[in-house]
Amino acid sequence: MDLTLILTLSPSRDIPHSKASDLPDVFTSYRKSVEPLREAPRRVLPTPNRLLPQPPDVPSQSSPFSIPTSLDGIISALHKPITSAPFVKDEPSSIPPGTKSAHPFHGGSKAGHARIDHLIQSASMTNYKDTRNGLLGTDFSTKLSAWLALGCITARQIHHDLLAFEDGTDGGKWKDIEGYGKGENRGTAAVRFELLWRDYMRLCTAKFGPRLFQLSGFRNDDSYRWKMPSKAQPELEEMLTRFLNGTTGTGLIDASQRELFLTGYTSNRARQNVASFLSKHLGINWILGAEWYECLLVDYDVNNNWGNWQYVAGVGNDPRGEARVFNPIKQSFDYDSDGDYVKAWVPELRGLEDLQKIFQAWKMSDEEKKEHELEGQDMIEKPLKRIDFHVGRRGGGGGQYGGSSRGHQRHDKAGESGRGKGGGSFGARGGYRGRGRGDKGRGQARHGRMDKASHFD
Ligand SMILES: Cc1cc2nc3c(=O)[nH]c(=O)nc-3n(C[C@H](O)[C@H](O)[C@H](O)COP(=O)(O)OP(=O)(O)OC[C@H]3O[C@@H](n4cnc5c(N)ncnc54)[C@H](O)[C@@H]3O)c2cc1C
């Protein structure tokens, strides 16, 4: 496949990878090959003045399917799967009082372009680098993902609006905004960087094809015995249900899962933690998490969703693979330093003041449980995982369901591969062959090192 056919943001000039198979397995190598990114994207295509006619041979739907003929009919057909039966036992019922969706937007191209304009006008683009890891509010990150995923706007259009702002060629509309006419700034550069990730995930699909959906991932690594909930293992089924309905007992995970369920959106920081929690702390088949996101995300994109899930699960193209584990308690202290995000989405915990207990409610004493009327709740009495973290030191710990690492056995393929940073590619059997630092060997527990940095840091 000619890669230039599918590139969305980059590049206009020749790149060294003309075939999908030439794409580097590590994002950094790809990025370096297309930099300077600001000069790379192709021009925006003109808006077509008419839509192509419908193909003449659209087959009619056979019973029980039918195509609605009115807008109301379409809306009710779209609502049907989510209103006819609960998705999951004890699902969250409504947005908690006082909490607002981070993604209260309407669809359509006009609304997407208005959002880009708002982000530039409000200096959110300029400040993006400093705010992008936020958890609450509409403007900490661009929230452009849904419009991109649905084809309402394109990455190139975002890039060209940013260029007009940076070069001061917009006709003066944004002239009073910080950074106007002063070239690329930290914020606008960071937005382009993230959009390049989006491109890269798409290109990985071109390269790896069906491996996007395989448990062994792009790495073709089948060395882990993933836990698979089934009727025969009711304790695993319960674990999965509680992961889905946001009652794990780990505040950040529960807040994010409830937010996702009730609004269709949760931030990138939260997504990384949720994916890491399911795959690395609980050791459950990561595909179940990817499918859940596929059901619920308003910005669902096949490449970004499945590529990111396998990246975090350690079978995709993260050069640190299994060694990267997010400690959701440390992450809460770093990114939810007042506990506001957890309290917004897990209202049961609003009466608490001690952050340790907001982030891990099982740490409450019996008196505290009584005082806050929280006795007997599974998320407090039976947390899925006790991750013992204290400010100033790191720690791990066994969970309700046992085990401090992934908690599941792995096939032993020790010594099969090294790991490293920088350029490199997966070996024939999927093991990563990298340059630079290798990890200490694959026999190491899967969360040997906790979240030194995310792949976007
Ligand atoms: C487990 C997991 C699943 C994900 N599933 C999806 C998905 O289905 N659809 C989706 O669009 N994004 C997905 N992402 C990527 C990212 O979380 C979202 O793009 C981002 O949170 C959307 O919010 P935003 O537009 O405010 O992002 P911003 O931070 O404003 O980023 C700007 C744009 O850059 C792109 N981008 C940002 N982060 C990433 C990333 N990690 N990978 C690829 N592109 C990125 C998106 O197009 C985004 O709109 C997933 C990430 C994880 C960890």
The ligand as a Gaussian input file, in Angstrom:
#p B3LYP/6-31G(d) Opt

LIG

0 1
 C       -7.146000       3.088000      25.829000
 C       -7.313000       4.286000      24.896000
 C       -8.327000       4.301000      23.949000
 C       -8.457000       5.395000      23.082000
 N       -9.464000       5.384000      22.145000
 C       -9.576000       6.421000      21.284000
 C      -10.597000       6.437000      20.281000
 O      -11.389000       5.498000      20.135000
 N      -10.686000       7.539000      19.488000
 C       -9.825000       8.596000      19.587000
 O       -9.947000       9.565000      18.828000
 N       -8.832000       8.580000      20.502000
 C       -8.682000       7.549000      21.349000
 N       -7.687000       7.563000      22.282000
 C       -6.696000       8.653000      22.253000
 C       -7.011000       9.873000      23.145000
 O       -7.316000       9.461000      24.445000
 C       -8.152000      10.710000      22.591000
 O       -7.892000      11.042000      21.244000
 C       -8.278000      12.017000      23.361000
 O       -8.497000      11.768000      24.728000
 C       -9.433000      12.815000      22.805000
 O       -9.610000      14.018000      23.505000
 P       -9.112000      15.368000      22.864000
 O       -9.636000      15.537000      21.481000
 O       -9.423000      16.451000      23.818000
 O       -7.540000      15.122000      22.774000
 P       -6.355000      16.188000      22.699000
 O       -5.468000      15.955000      23.842000
 O       -6.865000      17.554000      22.515000
 O       -5.552000      15.740000      21.398000
 C       -5.790000      16.339000      20.112000
 C       -6.075000      15.237000      19.112000
 O       -4.917000      14.423000      18.954000
 C       -5.298000      13.066000      18.766000
 N       -4.791000      12.259000      19.895000
 C       -4.603000      12.645000      21.171000
 N       -4.117000      11.631000      21.914000
 C       -4.008000      10.577000      21.069000
 C       -3.582000       9.237000      21.230000
 N       -3.191000       8.740000      22.406000
 N       -3.605000       8.412000      20.157000
 C       -4.011000       8.866000      18.952000
 N       -4.445000      10.127000      18.741000
 C       -4.441000      10.971000      19.790000
 C       -6.830000      13.023000      18.772000
 O       -7.274000      13.102000      17.454000
 C       -7.195000      14.282000      19.547000
 O       -8.448000      14.816000      19.206000
 C       -7.540000       6.488000      23.170000
 C       -6.541000       6.458000      24.128000
 C       -6.422000       5.379000      24.993000
 C       -5.314000       5.375000      26.021000

